[in-house]
Amino acid sequence: SGDYNLDDLLILHAFVRAGERVRRRVLEGFCAEECCEPGHAMLLDAERCAAWARTHDAAASGQHGAADLARACVVFTLNCFGHLADGVTGGAPTLFWLASKFTHRCLRPNSVFHGEGGR
């Protein structure tokens, strides 16, 4: 279909303009498609947005593969803290390197919590 997730397109617009270090950290430091069944709607949406970006955004078409762009979309979908209207982010989807590790359980658990005394 011709439907595209505007948030994903905006994320890709920013992602391809970020520095190499930031892009590598996004792609390598967060879980993404490995947490989903093949053919999951989220993956299909990410692939569709990546294809659109590669066709319509010169910064995305040259140096970025479709797989990396789709992964970036999925990273944000699974790990971002949504639209924080806190005056710092201006409501943009935001990734927090350490805090993202506690938002969901990946296929390979990466953290464990043991309460003490009811806390």
N, C-alpha and C positions, 0 to 999 in steps of 0.2 A: 504494500500500500504506500501512499505518499505521506503517511503520518510520521513525523519525526519528533522526538522528545527535545523540546527547546533547551531544557537544562543540560542535556547531554551535548547538544551542539555548542552551547556557550562554554561548557567545560572543555570541549575539544579545542575551541578557539583559543582559550587561555593556555591549555596544555601545550599546544604546538609552539607557542610563543615564549614558554618558560625556558629557563636555561637547561643545559644538558644534565647537570647534577640533579635538579628538581625532577625532570622527566624520568631519569633512572630510578630515583627514590620512589616515585609513584608506581612505576611499573614493577619494581623488584621488592618493594617493602611492604606491600599490602596484598591480602588475598583477593582473588578475583574469580575468573571463570572456573577455576578448579573446585569451587564450592557449589557449582551448579550442575545439574544434569544436562547432557548435550541436548540442544534444541529448546532449552528454557527460553521463555519469552524475553527475559531480561537480556540474554545473550543475543537473541535475534534483533532486538531493538538496538543494542550496542553495535552490532555489525552493520545494520542499516544506517545508523548515524555516522559511523566511521566511513562508509562508502560515500555518503553525501558530503562529508567534510573533504575527503580526498578529491572529489569532483569539483567542489565549489570554493574551496579555501586554498589559495596558492601555498600558504605556509604548511598546510597539512599534506598537500599532494607531493611535494618534493622529497622530503627527507624522512617521512614517517610512514611505516607500513600499516596496512589496514588492521593487522592483528594487534599492533601496539595501540592504535587508536581505540579499537574496540575494548581492549583490556583497560585502558584509562577510564572509559565510560563505566565499566563494571566495577573498577576500584572505587570510584566515587559513589556509585549506587549502593555498594555494600558497606563502605567504610566512612562516608562523610557524615558530618553531624548536622546535616540539613541546612535549612535557611535560618541561620542565627541572626536575629535582628538585634545585635548588641552594639552597634555603633562602630565596631572595629571591622567587621567583615561586610557590613552593609547588606546583610541578608544573603550573602553568597554561600554556596555549599563549601564546607571547610573540612580539610583533613587534618587530623592531629596524629602525629606519628605514634606516640605511645598510647594515647587514649583509644585509638582505633583497635588496639589489641583486646580490648575488653567489651566491644560492642556486640560480638557474636562469637559463636564457636565454629571454627573452621574444621575442615576434615581432619587436620592435625592440630589438636588443642595446643594453644600456645600460652595458656595461663591457667592457674589453679587458685582458688580462694578457699581458705579455711577460716571460719569464724572462731572467735575466742570469747567465751562468756556471753553468748547471745549477740555478739557484734560481728 
